[in-house]
Amino acid sequence: MAGATEVTNAALEGAAAEAKGVIVLGTVQGDVHDIGKAIVIAYLKANGYEVTDLGRDVSAETFIAKAKETGADIIGMSALLTTTMEEQRKVVKMVKEGGLPYKTVVGGAPCTQRWARPDRRRRLRRRRQRRRQEDRRAARHVGSRAAPESATTTARGGRRGAPPLAP
């Protein structure tokens, strides 16, 4: 795979003009799977990005150091194992806590949009909680006349076990 990637990248480099951006990309510490990362690198280079490949088993500190050294715009992290996904979170946390200007991109088979956007996950959770609270409040206001979900209707359209409706 590495040989095929080298040949493809060499053929594509002649067509590249001005770089659209600088990206530092690597496989996080504890993971040695990099086939998907190699494919992404080929696509990025083909589309005019300057990519620095950090390789496999890269520590969080190395991602940050190399991004500073190269003047990167984006730090990309790959993980195939679910056990190594926490390393991605570690890099993102270091970027946020350090107030660093880098955008972060996570990828790999176990990564989902939910994993990649924890801020969105929190917002969705809060929204669901608010809706549940509103539903509970609405149920309290309806009072005892509300039929339980398991209530059945009689032939005349009334509910069994419910008080008679006022005329």
BELLIN-V546596 format. One record per pair of residues at least 24 apart in sequence whose ideal C-beta (glycine too) atoms are under 8 Angstrom apart, sorted by the first residue. I is the first residue (numbers start at 1). J is the second residue. D is the distance in Angstrom with one decimal. If there is no record, write none. Layout:
i: {I,I}
j: {J,J}
d: {D,D}
//
This chain:
i: {1,1,2,5,5,5,5,8,9,9,9,12,12,12,13,15,16,16,16,17,18,19,19,19,20,20,20,21,21,21,21,22,22,22,22,22,22,22,22,22,23,23,23,23,23,23,23,23,23,24,24,24,24,24,24,24,24,24,24,24,25,25,25,25,25,25,25,25,26,26,26,26,26,26,26,26,26,26,27,27,27,27,27,27,27,27,27,28,28,28,28,28,28,28,28,28,28,28,29,29,29,29,29,29,30,30,30,30,30,31,31,31,31,31,31,31,31,31,32,32,33,33,33,33,34,36,36,36,36,36,37,37,40,40,40,60,60,60,60,61,63,64,64,64,64,64,67,67,72,73,73,74,74,74,74,75,75,75,75,76,76,76,76,77,77,77,77,78,78,79,79,79,79,79,80,80,80,81,82,85,85,85,89}
j: {35,38,38,38,39,41,42,42,41,42,45,42,45,46,45,46,45,46,48,48,48,48,49,50,47,48,49,49,50,73,74,49,50,51,52,70,71,72,73,74,49,50,51,52,72,73,74,75,76,51,52,54,63,66,67,70,72,74,75,76,51,52,53,54,75,76,77,78,53,54,55,56,58,62,63,76,77,78,54,55,56,57,58,77,78,79,80,57,58,60,77,78,79,84,85,87,88,91,57,58,59,60,84,87,57,81,83,84,87,56,57,78,79,80,81,84,87,108,56,57,78,80,81,108,78,78,80,107,108,109,78,107,76,78,107,87,90,91,94,94,91,91,94,95,98,100,100,102,102,102,103,102,103,104,105,102,103,104,105,104,105,106,107,104,105,106,107,107,108,106,107,108,110,111,108,109,110,110,110,110,111,115,118}
d: {5.7,6.2,7.1,4.7,7.9,7.4,5.9,5.4,7.6,6.1,5.7,7.3,5.7,4.7,7.1,7.8,6.8,7.9,5.7,6.4,7.1,6.2,6.3,4.1,7.1,4.4,5.4,5.4,7.2,4.4,6.5,7.4,4.8,8.0,7.5,5.8,5.9,4.7,5.3,7.5,5.4,7.1,5.0,7.2,6.2,6.8,4.6,7.7,5.8,7.9,4.9,6.3,6.4,5.1,4.8,6.1,4.4,7.3,5.2,6.9,5.8,7.0,5.9,6.7,7.9,4.0,7.7,7.2,6.9,3.1,6.0,7.3,3.9,7.5,6.4,7.5,6.6,7.0,7.9,7.0,4.4,6.7,6.3,7.6,4.6,7.0,7.9,7.9,6.3,7.7,5.2,6.9,5.0,5.1,7.9,3.7,5.7,7.3,5.6,6.1,4.8,7.0,7.0,5.0,6.7,7.1,6.7,4.3,6.2,6.9,6.7,7.4,5.2,5.8,5.2,4.1,7.6,7.9,4.6,5.8,7.6,3.8,7.4,7.8,6.8,6.2,7.4,7.0,6.7,7.5,4.2,7.8,7.3,7.6,6.9,6.3,4.5,4.6,5.7,7.9,5.0,7.2,5.7,7.2,7.4,7.1,7.6,5.5,6.2,7.0,6.6,6.4,4.8,7.4,5.9,4.9,7.5,5.2,7.2,7.7,4.4,7.8,6.8,7.2,7.2,5.3,7.2,5.3,5.1,7.3,7.8,4.2,7.0,6.8,5.1,5.4,7.2,7.4,4.6,6.1,6.9,6.8,7.9}
//
